[in-house]
Amino acid sequence: MSTNQHSHAIAQKLDRQDPLATARDKFFLPGNLIYLDGNSLGPAPKAAFADLEEAAHREWAQNLIGSWNSAGWFDLPSKSGAIIADIIGAQKDEVVACDTTSINIFKALHAALSLRPERNVIVAEAASFPTDLYMVEGVVGTTQTKNIRLEGIDAPEIEALIDEDTAVVLVNQVDYRTGKVRDVGALTRHAHANGAIIVFDLCHSAGIMPVELNQHEVDLAVGCTYKYLNGGPGSPAFIFCATKHLADVQQPLSGWWGHQTPFAFNQSYSPDPGIRKFLCGTQPILSFRAMQAGLELTRQYDMGKIRKKSMALTDLFLSEIMKFAEEYGVGLASPENAQDRGSQISLTHDSGYEVIQALIERGVVGDFRTPNIMRFGFAPLYISYQNVVDAAAILKDILETEIWRDPRFKQKSAVT
Ligand SMILES: *Cc1c(COP(=O)(O)O)cnc(C)c1O
């Protein structure tokens, strides 16, 4: 048997034994596409189409304003939040879906500062997804908190930056670029030992691995639903606040949806006592309706099984890639050990952008992150082991033939 046949035989066996194999059929995936970009935008769950049809033709067109009550539109942020809570290990009344991750970071940071008014330092990661840092800057511009300490600039490890002056620590559970995973429990304990509040960004972990916010006693968290939760383009984000903080915490975007009695139309603001205090204004209902199917779908599956398959998929991809990586100048930017990474493998290559474009043309969709990272996400609900072996073989072919050198692969689009 050639190595190629051997890899295919292994993949077929793993696919036959895969307890999640049938989930793939619940997604619409065009043709023979190998979609390794669910970490940027998840595919459409088939059930979402019927929901959208119903939301447009019956709820909106027929029932109009009555749908706020009859179709439960007004409760969608809490109802969706309760499903997300199940997925991330929180109580149902600790999460609402709303707004965008960026906006929720702003609210969460302010909320954390409201719990630690005597402290003036925000700790974050220099390698964070940039919007997280931009929002930190925005918060600094609107509060007395003037000190930002960044892991990677002010110290190599974040732990060293947390002390008795630290009000809040903002960190990603999974690094968007490399896939490196944080120990949520250990970092939370360290923050708490120093009296700081911790906010986790779950954009690259929610839906793909156990988060267990309550078990680790996390204070606040945010995340998006259009990546591994398959909520659709621009679907609402979410925000979590631990029950013990709900009574005291304040967020600055005091809009009417966060009011205790929005339809009393009082002249002054008094926040909802529960998690709805994190709402601001009217939510994008059609996007909420598109999101339901993805959330329900993920909740059906055991997160332990999802994580197990995720590690096996990335391990298989890595072992296939390592057979030829060195020969073609491909490096590994993700942790070698599956326990230490999320559901992605990031590879480096000097012409990574062009290689990714050539892969897309061959039906393997990954993405490029500056300066030289090729990112491949492996979502266990719709990626098979056969997909993994095929993607690696196509990558090898592109590197071997150097087809990526063709000028058509150099053109940059607005979104990469
Ligand atoms: C995707 C992502 C975001 C996205 O923020 P939006 O406001 O939803 O555009 C934020 N933070 C991280 C870490 C992400 O991966």
The ligand as an SDF file (V2000), in Angstrom:
LIG
                    3D

 15 15  0  0  0  0  0  0  0  0999 V2000
  -14.3460   36.7950   15.7200 C   0  0  0  0  0  0  0  0  0  0  0  0
  -13.8660   37.5050   16.9320 C   0  0  0  0  0  0  0  0  0  0  0  0
  -14.4350   38.7190   17.3360 C   0  0  0  0  0  0  0  0  0  0  0  0
  -15.4990   39.3480   16.4820 C   0  0  0  0  0  0  0  0  0  0  0  0
  -16.0350   40.4960   16.9960 O   0  0  0  0  0  0  0  0  0  0  0  0
  -17.3380   41.1170   16.3360 P   0  0  0  0  0  0  0  0  0  0  0  0
  -17.6330   42.2850   17.1330 O   0  0  0  0  0  0  0  0  0  0  0  0
  -18.4080   40.0390   16.4030 O   0  0  0  0  0  0  0  0  0  0  0  0
  -17.0600   41.4280   14.9120 O   0  0  0  0  0  0  0  0  0  0  0  0
  -13.9830   39.2880   18.5080 C   0  0  0  0  0  0  0  0  0  0  0  0
  -13.0140   38.7160   19.2460 N   0  0  0  0  0  0  0  0  0  0  0  0
  -12.4380   37.5570   18.8700 C   0  0  0  0  0  0  0  0  0  0  0  0
  -11.3820   36.9290   19.7100 C   0  0  0  0  0  0  0  0  0  0  0  0
  -12.8350   36.9160   17.6910 C   0  0  0  0  0  0  0  0  0  0  0  0
  -12.2690   35.7920   17.3130 O   0  0  0  0  0  0  0  0  0  0  0  0
  1  2  1  0
  2  3  1  0
  2 14  2  0
  3  4  1  0
  3 10  2  0
  4  5  1  0
  5  6  1  0
  6  7  2  0
  6  8  1  0
  6  9  1  0
 10 11  1  0
 11 12  2  0
 12 13  1  0
 12 14  1  0
 14 15  1  0
M  END
$$$$
